[in-house]
Amino acid sequence: MGYAAPRWLPGGNLQTIWAALYARRFNGPAPVYRRERWNTPDGDFIDVDFVDASAPGPRPLLVLFHGLEGSSRSHYAEAFATFAAERGMAFAVPHFRGCSGELNLAPRAYHSGDYEEIDWILRRMRERQALHGGGPVLAAGVSLGGNALLRWACEAGDTAHASVAAVASVCAPLDLAAGGEAIGRGFNRLVYTRMFLATMKPKALAKLAQFPGLFDRERLMAARDLYTFDDVFTAPLHGFRNTDDYWARGSSKPHLSAIRVPALVVNALNDPFIPAGSLPGPGEVGRHVTLWQPAHGGHVGFPLGAPPGHVRGMPESVGSWLGQFA
């Protein structure tokens, strides 16, 4: 990915924040989604937002897994939806549990290493495509969703081909401990951590109201960083001993050599959340993995153009890379 940041947007924080809040995501009207509710094997549900392909016949389906507290209305999701529509692809955003605007039913929520959920979703997407003409499934994941998707590809190994033709991750925290430490200090702690906790804590409290005694309310309310939040909520609810166990077992970086489908891994070197030194080098991934590590872009930013700029470039680059395997 040959990306060069606009001169008027210097630095990883500006490239991150401006892209999310102000940059254009699409030309013309916003994507119009059609929502399906899927019942999960454990008696819960997820909501999946679709944009159907405009052309008949076997068309590729691009599945996008969103980031922490993201949705089909995140800036990158709407930009990917626009790319897919322009290429005649079908597009889908499966919402992680609790991220579609409605509280889910089970005690579990979602996490960065949630490869079992990814596996179930991608299998069902593949079955759905078989019923709709048999076009290939291409999967992309952003930030948390990118790590979870790669973690799935690592676990799936040779069987991944049965579900997808190729996968891509964008700005995924491949080393969760390094990313967690970075977001927990300085400016990141003041801005990004506070932003995430502002939505994560109320959701956790709603879950506690559903299931009294599920976790320690006082510890959760006292949490000022993601490490503590994960220690109280995310880790124990998903079968991990504590945050350290979750971050170690959930990270995709140690397993990237196990991937057996074409995989693109995109990380900007100036991402405020993800230290450049924690990113894998070519010798740490298998032959199926392509690394793109541009100097600039921020965290899921990659804005382009004159003010106010747009965020269409990254989905076009990533989507075109995936499209060659369709």
N, C-alpha and C positions, 0 to 999 in steps of 0.2 A: 504494500500500500504506500504509494508515494504521496504522502501528505505534507503540505506546508501550511502552517497557520497564517491567517491574515495578520498583517502588521499591527492592526488596531486592536488585536486580541492577544497580547503577550501573556505567557505563563499558564501553567496547568489549571490554576483555580479559576481564572477568567474564562478559559476555554471550556471548563466544566459547567460553570454556573450560567454563563450567557447562553450556551447551547441549550440547556434545559429550560430556561425561563423565557428567552426572547427571540431566539433564532427561528426562522421559518422551517416548518416540517414538511410541507406539501405545497403543490401549486393547485389553486382552485379550492374546492370545498374539502372539509375534513373527511377522512375515511368513515364510511357508514358500516358499522358492524352488525352481524346477525349472531345472536347469542344462543348457544346450546348449553344445557345443564347435563353433565355426565355424572351418573352415580358411580361412586368408587367401590372397589371390592370390599372395603371395610365399613360400608354403610354410610359413608359421607358423600360429598359432592364436590365437583369443581365446575366452574363456569368457563366456557371456551368461546371466544369471540372470533367469528369468521368474516372474511371478505371473499365471496365466491369468485371463481375465475370468470372473466367476461366472455371468453371463447369456449365453445363446446369441445368435447373430445378429451382425451387423456392429457391433463395439464399437471405440471409439477405443483406440489403443495409445500409452501414455505411455512414452517412452524417456528415461532419465536417464543423463547422462554425469557420472561422479563426479570429485572433485577430486584433487589431488596425494596419492598414496599412499592413496586412498580405495578403497571397494568397495561391494558391495551391503549390507554390514553397517554402513556409516557411518550416523551418527544421522539425517542428512538423507535418506538413501536409504530407510531403514525408515519414516520419516515419510511420504515420498512414496508408498511402496508401500501404506501404510495408506489414504492419501487415494484412490489409484487404486481400491483394492478397494471402498471405500465408494461410489464413483461408478460402479461397474460397468465400469471400464476394465481392459484388460490393461496390464501393467507390465513393463518390461525394463530391466536395468542391464547394458550391455556393459562388460566390464572392459578397461581399457587394458592393454596387454601387460605381463605381470609382476605384475599387481595382483590376480589371482584365486587366489593361493596356490601357483602353480606357475610355474617359470621358463619363459619363452618360448624358442623355438628359434632365432630370427634374432638378429643383432647389435643390431638396433634395439630401442628400448624405447617411450617415448611422450613427448610434449612439449606445451607450451601452445598451439602453433599447428598441431596435427596434423590439419589439415582434410582431408587425403587419406584418413586412416583413418575420420574422421567420415563422409565422403562414401560410402565403401564400406559402412559399417555401416547408414547411413540408407537407402541404395538397397535393401539386403537386407531391412531391416525393412519397407519399402514393398511389396516382392515378397511377403514373408511375409504381410502383411495382405491382399493381393489373394487369396491362397490361402485365407484364413480369413474370408472374408466382406466384405472391402473397407473396413473402418472406417478413419478417418483416422489418420495418425501425428502425434503431438505430441511435440516434443523439448525437454527442459530440460537445462541444464548447470550444474554447481556449481563455483565457483572455477576451477581450471585447465580443467575440462571445459566451463565456461561460456564462457571465452575461445575455446577450440578450436571450440565450436559456432558462436559468432558469426563466427569467422574463416571457417568453412565457409560460412555464410550470405552473408558478404561475397563470397567467391569464386564461389559458385553463382549469385548474382544472380537473374535471371528463372527459371532452371532449378530453383531450390530448391523451387518449388511442386510439382514432380514427386515429391518425396520427403516433404515435410512440409506440414501446414496452418499451423503456427505454431511459433515457438521462444521460449525464455526462458532468460536467464542469471541466476544468483544469485551475487553477490559475486565476479564474475570480475575478475581483474587485467587490465583492458582496456589499460593501459599497463604492459607487463612491466618496463620499466626502473624506473619509479616504484615499483612493487610490490616489485621485487627489492631496491631500495635501502632501502625501509621495513622489510622483514623482516630485513635484514642489520645492523640497529643496535639498541643498547640492550636493553630487555626482550625485544623480538621475537627478537633474535639468541640470547639466553640460553635462551629457552623454545621458540619455534616452530621456529627454524632447527635447533636441537639435536634436536628431536623428528623433523623430516623427515629429517635426515641419518642418524639412528639406524636407519632402515629403508632409505634410498636407498643408503647406502654398501655394506651387505652384498649388496644386489641387484646393484650394479655389480661387486663383486668376484666374485660368482657368474658374471656375464656374462664377466668376464675369464678365469675358469677354463674357460669354454666356448670362448672365442676368445682364446688367448694372444697378447699384443702389441696388443690392441685399443686400449688407452690406457695412460697412465703411472700405474702403481699408486702410486708414492710421492707424486705430486702429488694423486691422489685422497685418499689417507689424510691428507694435510696440509690438505685443504679444511675450512674452518671456516664457510663461508657458501655460499649457493646460487649466487652468482656464480661462485665458483671451481669448484664441482661441475659447473655447466653448462658451464664453459670446458673442463674435462677430459673430461666424459662426454656430457652431453646434446647440446651443439652439434655436435661433430664426428661423432657417431654418426648424426645426422639431417640432415647436409648443410649445416650452417652453418659459417661461418669461425671464429666465436668466440661468446662470450656476447652481446656487443653486437649482432652480426649476428642472432643468434637472437631476442633480445628485441625488436629493431626490426622484423624481418620477421614475428614471431609475434604481435605486438600487434594486437588487433582495432580499437582506438580510431580509428586513421587511416582506416579503411575502412567505418565504420558507415553512411555515406550510401549505400553500394552495396547495402544489404540491401533485398530486394524481397518478403519475406514478413513477416507480422505478427511483431514481435519485442519482447519485454519485457526490459528491462535493469534489474535490481535491485541497488543498492549502498547499504549503510548508510554514512552520513557519518562514523561513528565506528569503522569497520573498522580494526583495528590494522595490517593488511597493506597497505591500499590508501589512500593519502592522498586526502582529499576533493578537494584541488586538482587531482588528476590525472583526475578523472571528467569525462566529456563533459557539456556543456550542451546545451539543446534545439537550438541553432544548429549543433551539430557532428554531428547525426545526421539521417538521412533521415526522410521522413514515415511510413514503416512502423515506425519504432522508438518505443516508449513507454519513458520513463525513470521509474523509481521510486527516489527517493533519500531514504529516511527518515533522521531525525537519529540514530536508535539502531538497535541490532541486532547490532553486532559483525561478526565474520566467520562467515557461515553460522550465526548464532545465532538471533536473533529469538525468545528464550524468552518464554513467557506464563504467567500464573497464579501461584497461591501455591506456596511451596516444596513439592516440588522443581521445580515448573514443568514445562512441556511445550514441544515444538518443532513442534506440529501446525499452528500458525497460518500460517507461511510457505508450506509446501506447499499448504495450502488456498487461500491468496490467489493464488499463482502458478499452481497447477493450475486454479483456477476461471477465471483470465484466459485460459489456454490453451484451456480447455474451450469457451469461447464460439466458437472457430473449428472445433469438431468438428461 
